[in-house]
Amino acid sequence: MRVFSAANRFGILALSLALLAGCASNSTSDDEQEPDEFANVAERELYELARTALDTNRYPLAIERLEALDTRYPFGQHAEQAQIELVYAYYENRNWEEARAAASRFIRLHPDHPQADYAYYLRGLSAWQAGRFSLERLRMIDISKRDLGASRDAYNDFRELIQRYPQSQYAPDAQQRIVYLRELLARQELHVADYYLRRGAYLAAVERGRWVIEHYPESNATRDALATMVEGYQGLGMRDRAQEVLAVLRENDPNHEQLQNGRFVPKHLGRDS
């Protein structure tokens, strides 16, 4: 028979107690949750706390309080206002994706709300800023050569704002931004078309040029889009189509840089027409 000494028995007992304490600690941490600091705060008081944070430009704190208000009182007296102010707080805190998601949610839940146009505007501004901060913060680059997904979202958001709320106080600013974005997006299409021309993908270049003319007809890039189509058709050996588009280019921009004494000078084909 094996006999344990008193010291061994004491060590085993101590180890058992430690293991039991650890299990109890783990059980407590799994079952218990962090206390909710807003659990006993009334809706109006919580909204006033959020407004105070907004008014003092403490946007992370405002976001925390507005999110709590939205969670605890989703149908309360201040629910709708808290939701639109949460969009603004996200925007000011440079949480662009969160701002766009919150704006879309507000529009979906309250399509007839008096501030729905403001939600569209903030959604567009968030995409606008996301595009600018991801691209223009880099020095010495032409942002029209970069991925413009966020800028394209902004363009669509501002257009929708103007279409739905042409008399909105935010419409004039949205229109100015559309002008800028239209040129930017059109130029980006032409950069891609130029790449296709250099690679000999003439049909793809023609399609890009046509896209600019059809989707951004008011853009200054339409003249260059016509020139792209002329060169693309030449590369495809479609001389008649090239001449048709060239006639349109001559009529609309006789001083285009690729027209010399009325003759078209391709950028990449190395031959005249």
Secondary structure as GFF3:
##gff-version 3
##sequence-region A 1 273
A	DSSP	alpha_helix	6	31	.	.	.	ID=ss1
A	DSSP	alpha_helix	43	55	.	.	.	ID=ss2
A	DSSP	alpha_helix	59	72	.	.	.	ID=ss3
A	DSSP	alpha_helix	79	92	.	.	.	ID=ss4
A	DSSP	alpha_helix	96	109	.	.	.	ID=ss5
A	DSSP	alpha_helix	116	135	.	.	.	ID=ss6
A	DSSP	three_ten_helix	143	145	.	.	.	ID=ss7
A	DSSP	alpha_helix	149	164	.	.	.	ID=ss8
A	DSSP	alpha_helix	171	199	.	.	.	ID=ss9
A	DSSP	alpha_helix	202	215	.	.	.	ID=ss10
A	DSSP	alpha_helix	222	235	.	.	.	ID=ss11
A	DSSP	alpha_helix	239	252	.	.	.	ID=ss12
A	DSSP	beta_strand	259	260	.	.	.	ID=ss13
A	DSSP	beta_strand	263	264	.	.	.	ID=ss14
###
